[in-house]
Amino acid sequence: MAPIDPQQLAVALAYREDDGAPRVVAKGRGILAQAILERARESGVYVHESPELVALLMQVDLDSRIPPQLYVAVAELLAWLYRIERGESLAPPGA
C-alpha cells in the first residue's frame, strides 16, 4: 500500500436533475481523501484529477451546491464523464 500523502485532497460531487447544480457530498485531506478515492474506484466511479478544481471545491460546504462561478468547469468535467461512459474519448477537459 502506498504511503498516505497528508496534503492529498479529494472532493466527491453528486448531481441529480432536480438539484439544479451538483452538490459536494464528500471532501477530505490525507487519509480521508484516500478513502474517498478508494471508495469511488471500488464503486466504478471515474476519478478526475484536477488540483485547481479540487482546491476550489474544498471551499464549498458539504451538501451545498457548487457556486455559479464553478458551473463551467464542472460542466466540462461532466461532459468528459459522459463521453467516457459512451466510450468516446478519454482525453480530459481542456486537452
VEXVO-537805 format. One record per residue (C-alpha): residue number from 1; residue in one letter; chain; x negated, y, z. Coordinates in steps of 0.1 Angstrom, whole numbers, plus 5000, padded with zeros to 4 digits. Layout:
@i NUM aa A ch A xx X yy Y zz Z $
...
This chain:
@i 1 aa M ch A xx 5000 yy 5000 zz 5000 $
@i 2 aa A ch A xx 4987 yy 5035 zz 4991 $
@i 3 aa P ch A xx 4979 yy 5059 zz 5019 $
@i 4 aa I ch A xx 5006 yy 5084 zz 5027 $
@i 5 aa D ch A xx 4999 yy 5119 zz 5015 $
@i 6 aa P ch A xx 5012 yy 5143 zz 5042 $
@i 7 aa Q ch A xx 5016 yy 5170 zz 5015 $
@i 8 aa Q ch A xx 5037 yy 5149 zz 4992 $
@i 9 aa L ch A xx 5072 yy 5164 zz 4987 $
@i 10 aa A ch A xx 5104 yy 5148 zz 4973 $
@i 11 aa V ch A xx 5139 yy 5160 zz 4967 $
@i 12 aa A ch A xx 5169 yy 5140 zz 4956 $
@i 13 aa L ch A xx 5198 yy 5155 zz 4937 $
@i 14 aa A ch A xx 5233 yy 5142 zz 4931 $
@i 15 aa Y ch A xx 5258 yy 5156 zz 4906 $
@i 16 aa R ch A xx 5295 yy 5150 zz 4903 $
@i 17 aa E ch A xx 5316 yy 5168 zz 4877 $
@i 18 aa D ch A xx 5339 yy 5183 zz 4904 $
@i 19 aa D ch A xx 5309 yy 5197 zz 4923 $
@i 20 aa G ch A xx 5302 yy 5225 zz 4898 $
@i 21 aa A ch A xx 5264 yy 5221 zz 4903 $
@i 22 aa P ch A xx 5240 yy 5194 zz 4916 $
@i 23 aa R ch A xx 5235 yy 5191 zz 4953 $
@i 24 aa V ch A xx 5204 yy 5185 zz 4973 $
@i 25 aa V ch A xx 5212 yy 5152 zz 4990 $
@i 26 aa A ch A xx 5177 yy 5143 zz 5005 $
@i 27 aa K ch A xx 5144 yy 5161 zz 5009 $
@i 28 aa G ch A xx 5112 yy 5155 zz 5028 $
@i 29 aa R ch A xx 5075 yy 5156 zz 5031 $
@i 30 aa G ch A xx 5049 yy 5129 zz 5037 $
@i 31 aa I ch A xx 5063 yy 5096 zz 5049 $
@i 32 aa L ch A xx 5099 yy 5108 zz 5043 $
@i 33 aa A ch A xx 5090 yy 5118 zz 5008 $
@i 34 aa Q ch A xx 5075 yy 5084 zz 5001 $
@i 35 aa A ch A xx 5107 yy 5067 zz 5015 $
@i 36 aa I ch A xx 5129 yy 5089 zz 4992 $
@i 37 aa L ch A xx 5108 yy 5079 zz 4962 $
@i 38 aa E ch A xx 5107 yy 5042 zz 4971 $
@i 39 aa R ch A xx 5145 yy 5041 zz 4976 $
@i 40 aa A ch A xx 5150 yy 5059 zz 4942 $
@i 41 aa R ch A xx 5128 yy 5034 zz 4924 $
@i 42 aa E ch A xx 5144 yy 5004 zz 4941 $
@i 43 aa S ch A xx 5178 yy 5017 zz 4931 $
@i 44 aa G ch A xx 5167 yy 5022 zz 4895 $
@i 45 aa V ch A xx 5169 yy 5059 zz 4897 $
@i 46 aa Y ch A xx 5145 yy 5077 zz 4874 $
@i 47 aa V ch A xx 5119 yy 5098 zz 4892 $
@i 48 aa H ch A xx 5106 yy 5130 zz 4876 $
@i 49 aa E ch A xx 5076 yy 5147 zz 4890 $
@i 50 aa S ch A xx 5075 yy 5185 zz 4888 $
@i 51 aa P ch A xx 5057 yy 5201 zz 4917 $
@i 52 aa E ch A xx 5070 yy 5235 zz 4908 $
@i 53 aa L ch A xx 5107 yy 5224 zz 4907 $
@i 54 aa V ch A xx 5103 yy 5204 zz 4939 $
@i 55 aa A ch A xx 5088 yy 5233 zz 4957 $
@i 56 aa L ch A xx 5119 yy 5255 zz 4947 $
@i 57 aa L ch A xx 5144 yy 5227 zz 4956 $
@i 58 aa M ch A xx 5128 yy 5222 zz 4990 $
@i 59 aa Q ch A xx 5141 yy 5257 zz 4999 $
@i 60 aa V ch A xx 5177 yy 5246 zz 4993 $
@i 61 aa D ch A xx 5196 yy 5234 zz 5023 $
@i 62 aa L ch A xx 5207 yy 5197 zz 5025 $
@i 63 aa D ch A xx 5241 yy 5191 zz 5010 $
@i 64 aa S ch A xx 5240 yy 5225 zz 4993 $
@i 65 aa R ch A xx 5245 yy 5232 zz 4956 $
@i 66 aa I ch A xx 5214 yy 5243 zz 4938 $
@i 67 aa P ch A xx 5214 yy 5281 zz 4932 $
@i 68 aa P ch A xx 5222 yy 5296 zz 4898 $
@i 69 aa Q ch A xx 5185 yy 5305 zz 4893 $
@i 70 aa L ch A xx 5177 yy 5268 zz 4890 $
@i 71 aa Y ch A xx 5205 yy 5258 zz 4867 $
@i 72 aa V ch A xx 5184 yy 5259 zz 4835 $
@i 73 aa A ch A xx 5155 yy 5239 zz 4850 $
@i 74 aa V ch A xx 5178 yy 5213 zz 4864 $
@i 75 aa A ch A xx 5200 yy 5212 zz 4833 $
@i 76 aa E ch A xx 5168 yy 5204 zz 4813 $
@i 77 aa L ch A xx 5160 yy 5176 zz 4837 $
@i 78 aa L ch A xx 5195 yy 5162 zz 4835 $
@i 79 aa A ch A xx 5193 yy 5163 zz 4797 $
@i 80 aa W ch A xx 5160 yy 5144 zz 4799 $
@i 81 aa L ch A xx 5175 yy 5118 zz 4821 $
@i 82 aa Y ch A xx 5205 yy 5115 zz 4797 $
@i 83 aa R ch A xx 5181 yy 5109 zz 4768 $
@i 84 aa I ch A xx 5162 yy 5082 zz 4788 $
@i 85 aa E ch A xx 5194 yy 5064 zz 4796 $
@i 86 aa R ch A xx 5203 yy 5064 zz 4759 $
@i 87 aa G ch A xx 5168 yy 5051 zz 4751 $
@i 88 aa E ch A xx 5159 yy 5082 zz 4730 $
@i 89 aa S ch A xx 5128 yy 5099 zz 4744 $
@i 90 aa L ch A xx 5106 yy 5096 zz 4774 $
@i 91 aa A ch A xx 5090 yy 5130 zz 4769 $
@i 92 aa P ch A xx 5096 yy 5151 zz 4800 $
@i 93 aa P ch A xx 5113 yy 5185 zz 4797 $
@i 94 aa G ch A xx 5091 yy 5211 zz 4781 $
@i 95 aa A ch A xx 5068 yy 5185 zz 4765 $
